[in-house]
Amino acid sequence: MKPASFSYHVPTSVDEAVALLAELGPQDGRILAGGQSLVPTMAFRMARPTHLIDINGIAELARLTAGGGIVTVGACVRHAAFDSGTLPGATGALLRKVVQNIAHYPIRTRGTFCGSVANADPASEWCCVMAALDGVAVLRSQRGTRRVPAAEFYQGVMATALDEDELLVAAELPMLADDTRTGFVEFSRRKGDFAIAMALVAYRLEGGVIVEPRVAIGGAEPHARRIAEAEDVLSGQAPGAAAFVAAAEAASAAVDPMEDINNTAAYRRGLVRTLTQRALESAE
Amino acid sequence: MTERREITLTINGTAHKVTVEPRRTLADVIRDDCGQTGTHIGCEHGVCGACTVLVDNEPVRSCLMFAVQAEGRSIRTVEGLQQGEQLHPMQEAFMRHHALQCGFCTPGFLMLAVGALEKRPDLNDEELVDILSSNLCRCTGYENIIKAVRAAAADMKARA
């Protein structure tokens, strides 16, 4: 089908964008960034925004920077930006692993990191990264700027702390120490489909044992989150089959999986176990 | 509320001045308003890849972009691949390797493969297959499409 009519606005600055959003947000105005989720839902007429505020012309939002221990991802940074070797360290290596799993190449050239974060699909890889790394959503409105940690930002299936007059101007990812090992594995039935579940792990070794473990699960529950029960199992253990199997078991027991027409909760719980173990085994 | 905008789309180097509603997708405007019907429309929601075109040399789904967003950008479609009487190496390879049956998905595959290889001429087999998984061929002629793109990759490198 074809999208329904809307009025089109092209701000050239963030100030202009949030001014438009303050006026049009309450009238079902929406931000248009990459459009790779919004436009299909408009084509299905599941979304019928009366106004679209296209932020692609705002130069400052296209910036991807690393400095002061933080990767800052501007609102118009495309998925494909993470494909190249430009981001340093363990965080750059992790994001390169993750991006390969996002949809397909022509979607990655348009879709944006922050668009995925704001859309908050349970199966979004970037939402899982935000949860795993304790990312921060930077929200701008005419009322000011709020920095909301991932653990508070995500509230449910496609539900976030974003108010209707707020623009997600950037996502901030605290950088991992350079010697951090990371692993990411997801499962979908066809290449490029939405994942049924995914696991992201990160840890360091000190004196031969695991320190600062992170285990995040996405796709299984209404929103991605860190699983403290699995992290506690890993902490202080030597990396290897015994610790990995125990952590995977703990993650599987801790989640409260969603059900849909193709996947029962028990199936997703099993996937969480398998994917957590694979992510830990593949971490490097 | 049906506002209309006058925009100029540059398709294969030719300027097309058109007046469109913002809700019109780039795919529809390329076909209906600019008369370039080589770009095909399959699913209209970004799944099949039949409408893939190059915008500033990046492969994009033209059904997931509004035409008003493409003003000032360089758009390339299947009509722009042939130079005079000379087919593009990718088009030649598709013929030679029987990489099309009904031909509906072909323009999308051609633009996807050309866009990817212009950017990264040294794509390995695994990367090529990964990129070609973006588009659907309902005749399921994937093996021959992969063969053709592999052959064209070598040809494009030799001619570069």
Interface residues (C-beta under 8 A of the other chain):
Chain A: M1 K2 P3 A4 S5 F6 S7 Y8 G35 Q36 V39 P40 M42 A43 F44 T50 L52 D54 N56 A80 Q100 H104 Y105 P106 I107 T109 R110 K191 G192
Chain B: M1 T2 E3 R5 E21 P22 R23 R24 T25 D28 E44 H45 G46 G49 T52 E58 P59 V60 R61 C63 L64 M65 F66 V68 Q69 L112 A116 D130 I131 S133 S134
